[in-house]
Amino acid sequence: MAPGKVLTFRAFLIYFGMENNHYHSIIIGAGPAGLTAGIYLSRAKMKTLILDAGIAGGQLILTHEVANYPGIEKISGYELSNVMRNQAVKFGCEMQSGVAITDIHFESERKWVKLSDGQEFTADTIIIATGGRSRTLNVPGEDNFKGRGISYCATCDGDFFQDREIAVVGGGNTALEEAVSLTKYASKVTIIHMLDHFQAFAHAQEAVANNPKIEVLMQSQVKQFNGSSKLESIDVTDLRNGSVSTIARDGVFVFIGYEANTDFVKGRCIALNERNEIITDARLQTNVAGVFAAGDAVAKRFRQITTAVSDGTIAALNAMEYMLNQQKT
Ligand SMILES: Cc1cc2nc3c(=O)[nH]c(=O)nc-3n(C[C@H](O)[C@H](O)[C@H](O)COP(=O)(O)OP(=O)(O)OC[C@H]3O[C@@H](n4cnc5c(N)ncnc54)[C@H](O)[C@@H]3O)c2cc1C
């Protein structure tokens, strides 16, 4: 509660825990975006609950080493997520992990969430921060070498492959643009693509064709990743004749698409784009009043920890302003 502000009767009940299952804000997703929103809201004395289907940390948990988070030169994703989580809890943010949302209503002024174990909660505002996931190839070895040679983010991991020979899988805009950007680090980049043509814009194809560090294997498919403690080689099938060759590579970047974790809002009133990402305005409010979205689940170009943290901040501050205008605080 802002200093000097007079509490409304309902806010008084919520603030002093007399309306137990009602929150100023429920945040869905405890990745960097959700945890940041939790830090801001609970520090401002808003009764806040974070619900996560997995464990707090989101994609940070999968990140071996983070070297681009300002203020910390190097930290494991797990450690960074723990710091963020503890900070939110310290300010009074409630958190439940491993939950399954079975029903949710956004439309009315009082939002409503039901979990599979029967718990029900209401809130003045909801922040959807459920993140997303890169599509995977689902071939043998992929799970073993994630973070140990296989990456889904050039910005995050490109500089670990200085002067190394690497491969990029995919043939769309992201794959081609990132292949070019990875030539800043790698000595050689092999693009492996299933089709006989790229689906990228002409300028991206031109940049690839003009880059001497890039070679292209068309109509080719990764069959398997090999190595011991880290990735050492890839088995690649030539789709024209079925022959398999093994190429030695230290790193592979997979860019075959991205999926926002928005299944649980599909068919509800929240507007999604054609890729099922949540559409928001500049305040990160969705098309429904009092429902905000933050982080990788939002329709946007760049998906990083810093952008998720920024979104979490913006969504939380706008949720507070919304409640203030609605006399909820
Ligand atoms: C391997 C890897 C390495 C990366 N390295 C870096 C890096 O070095 N630097 C960098 O800046 N970025 C990196 N990124 C990207 C960065 O981790 C993400 O941009 C960031 O975590 C997005 O934060 P988020 O909070 O939006 O979503 P997420 O981190 O995806 O968190 C979303 C949370 O929502 C939960 N959730 C999903 N669906 C539901 C549901 N229906 N109900 C309840 N909860 C749900 C999930 O369990 C998860 O905890 C990396 C990503 C990966 C995968």
PDBQT file of the ligand as one rigid body, heavy atoms in Angstrom, charges set to zero:
ROOT
HETATM    1  C1  LIG A 401      18.604 -23.432 -22.256  1.00  0.00    +0.000 C 
HETATM    2  C2  LIG A 401      18.272 -21.953 -22.176  1.00  0.00    +0.000 A 
HETATM    3  C3  LIG A 401      19.282 -21.057 -21.938  1.00  0.00    +0.000 A 
HETATM    4  C4  LIG A 401      18.984 -19.684 -21.861  1.00  0.00    +0.000 A 
HETATM    5  N1  LIG A 401      20.015 -18.818 -21.589  1.00  0.00    +0.000 NA
HETATM    6  C5  LIG A 401      19.731 -17.508 -21.442  1.00  0.00    +0.000 A 
HETATM    7  C6  LIG A 401      20.786 -16.594 -21.129  1.00  0.00    +0.000 A 
HETATM    8  O1  LIG A 401      21.952 -16.973 -20.969  1.00  0.00    +0.000 OA
HETATM    9  N2  LIG A 401      20.451 -15.280 -21.020  1.00  0.00    +0.000 N 
HETATM   10  C7  LIG A 401      19.178 -14.820 -21.215  1.00  0.00    +0.000 A 
HETATM   11  O2  LIG A 401      18.945 -13.618 -21.081  1.00  0.00    +0.000 OA
HETATM   12  N3  LIG A 401      18.169 -15.659 -21.520  1.00  0.00    +0.000 NA
HETATM   13  C8  LIG A 401      18.421 -16.988 -21.632  1.00  0.00    +0.000 A 
HETATM   14  N4  LIG A 401      17.405 -17.842 -21.951  1.00  0.00    +0.000 N 
HETATM   15  C9  LIG A 401      16.046 -17.292 -22.152  1.00  0.00    +0.000 C 
HETATM   16  C10 LIG A 401      15.403 -16.969 -20.785  1.00  0.00    +0.000 C 
HETATM   17  O3  LIG A 401      15.588 -18.053 -19.886  1.00  0.00    +0.000 OA
HETATM   18  C11 LIG A 401      13.924 -16.696 -20.980  1.00  0.00    +0.000 C 
HETATM   19  O4  LIG A 401      13.780 -15.615 -21.900  1.00  0.00    +0.000 OA
HETATM   20  C12 LIG A 401      13.234 -16.311 -19.668  1.00  0.00    +0.000 C 
HETATM   21  O5  LIG A 401      13.370 -17.356 -18.714  1.00  0.00    +0.000 OA
HETATM   22  C13 LIG A 401      11.760 -16.016 -19.874  1.00  0.00    +0.000 C 
HETATM   23  O6  LIG A 401      11.184 -15.777 -18.641  1.00  0.00    +0.000 OA
HETATM   24  P1  LIG A 401       9.621 -15.928 -18.393  1.00  0.00    +0.000 P 
HETATM   25  O7  LIG A 401       9.410 -15.652 -16.955  1.00  0.00    +0.000 OA
HETATM   26  O8  LIG A 401       8.876 -15.152 -19.390  1.00  0.00    +0.000 OA
HETATM   27  O9  LIG A 401       9.254 -17.444 -18.726  1.00  0.00    +0.000 OA
HETATM   28  P2  LIG A 401       9.854 -18.827 -18.238  1.00  0.00    +0.000 P 
HETATM   29  O10 LIG A 401      11.235 -18.714 -17.749  1.00  0.00    +0.000 OA
HETATM   30  O11 LIG A 401       9.560 -19.753 -19.356  1.00  0.00    +0.000 OA
HETATM   31  O12 LIG A 401       8.933 -19.204 -16.976  1.00  0.00    +0.000 OA
HETATM   32  C14 LIG A 401       7.581 -19.503 -17.135  1.00  0.00    +0.000 C 
HETATM   33  C15 LIG A 401       7.073 -20.259 -15.918  1.00  0.00    +0.000 C 
HETATM   34  O13 LIG A 401       5.665 -20.463 -16.096  1.00  0.00    +0.000 OA
HETATM   35  C16 LIG A 401       5.333 -21.777 -15.690  1.00  0.00    +0.000 C 
HETATM   36  N5  LIG A 401       4.132 -22.206 -16.410  1.00  0.00    +0.000 N 
HETATM   37  C17 LIG A 401       4.005 -22.502 -17.727  1.00  0.00    +0.000 A 
HETATM   38  N6  LIG A 401       2.723 -22.829 -18.009  1.00  0.00    +0.000 NA
HETATM   39  C18 LIG A 401       2.032 -22.721 -16.848  1.00  0.00    +0.000 A 
HETATM   40  C19 LIG A 401       0.670 -22.925 -16.480  1.00  0.00    +0.000 A 
HETATM   41  N7  LIG A 401      -0.258 -23.289 -17.377  1.00  0.00    +0.000 N 
HETATM   42  N8  LIG A 401       0.295 -22.750 -15.183  1.00  0.00    +0.000 NA
HETATM   43  C20 LIG A 401       1.215 -22.358 -14.280  1.00  0.00    +0.000 A 
HETATM   44  N9  LIG A 401       2.527 -22.143 -14.565  1.00  0.00    +0.000 NA
HETATM   45  C21 LIG A 401       2.927 -22.327 -15.826  1.00  0.00    +0.000 A 
HETATM   46  C22 LIG A 401       6.551 -22.611 -16.037  1.00  0.00    +0.000 C 
HETATM   47  O14 LIG A 401       6.608 -23.779 -15.205  1.00  0.00    +0.000 OA
HETATM   48  C23 LIG A 401       7.692 -21.644 -15.745  1.00  0.00    +0.000 C 
HETATM   49  O15 LIG A 401       8.173 -21.771 -14.427  1.00  0.00    +0.000 OA
HETATM   50  C24 LIG A 401      17.649 -19.211 -22.022  1.00  0.00    +0.000 A 
HETATM   51  C25 LIG A 401      16.635 -20.138 -22.269  1.00  0.00    +0.000 A 
HETATM   52  C26 LIG A 401      16.922 -21.490 -22.339  1.00  0.00    +0.000 A 
HETATM   53  C27 LIG A 401      15.816 -22.491 -22.585  1.00  0.00    +0.000 C 
ENDROOT
TORSDOF 0
